[in-house]
Amino acid sequence: DVQLQASGGGLVQAGGSLRLSCAAPEFDGDVYDIGWFRRVPGKGREAVSCIAGGTGTSFYADSMKGRSAISRDHAKNTVYLQLNNLNSEDTGVYSCATRAHHGSGCPDDPDRYVYWGQGTLVTVSS
């Protein structure tokens, strides 16, 4: 089975940055979409970013545009999510997920993803 592991969360002051990591041996095949989602208190699960297998097409939530970047290191079988200019609304449990790639993009709907890793907590103090 596909196994994912998210890491890199922690406590950061408003305006600070974090880099989250998602590692899985299946990344080297470049046939999986990788998505980042977060559970925010009172709001449930929401999409943050994703990167598509094959094409590398990426998606960013409106609130993340301009202050986040997703990247893929095939040699290390790892996808990174750089988070900058964090604010209290970014607080939540961040999880990575994967699905077999179809088409040219990646979905922002969490229900489209099949395999999920253990989340990492991001806490932003204001």
LINJOLIN-V864212 format. One record per residue. N is the residue number from 1. RES is the residue in one small letter. BURIAL is I if it has 16 or more other C-alpha atoms within 10 Angstrom, else O. Layout:
N&RES&BURIAL  N&RES&BURIAL
This chain:
1&d&O  2&v&O  3&q&O  4&l&I  5&q&I  6&a&I  7&s&I  8&g&I  9&g&I  10&g&O  11&l&O  12&v&I  13&q&O  14&a&I  15&g&O  16&g&O  17&s&I  18&l&I  19&r&I  20&l&I  21&s&I  22&c&I  23&a&I  24&a&I  25&p&O  26&e&I  27&f&I  28&d&O  29&g&O  30&d&I  31&v&I  32&y&I  33&d&I  34&i&I  35&g&I  36&w&I  37&f&I  38&r&I  39&r&I  40&v&O  41&p&O  42&g&O  43&k&O  44&g&O  45&r&I  46&e&I  47&a&I  48&v&I  49&s&I  50&c&I  51&i&I  52&a&I  53&g&I  54&g&I  55&t&O  56&g&I  57&t&O  58&s&I  59&f&I  60&y&I  61&a&O  62&d&O  63&s&O  64&m&I  65&k&O  66&g&O  67&r&O  68&s&I  69&a&I  70&i&I  71&s&O  72&r&I  73&d&O  74&h&O  75&a&O  76&k&O  77&n&I  78&t&I  79&v&I  80&y&I  81&l&I  82&q&I  83&l&I  84&n&I  85&n&O  86&l&I  87&n&I  88&s&O  89&e&O  90&d&I  91&t&I  92&g&I  93&v&I  94&y&I  95&s&I  96&c&I  97&a&I  98&t&I  99&r&I  100&a&I  101&h&I  102&h&O  103&g&O  104&s&O  105&g&I  106&c&I  107&p&I  108&d&I  109&d&O  110&p&I  111&d&O  112&r&O  113&y&I  114&v&O  115&y&O  116&w&I  117&g&I  118&q&I  119&g&I  120&t&I  121&l&I  122&v&I  123&t&I  124&v&I  125&s&I  126&s&O
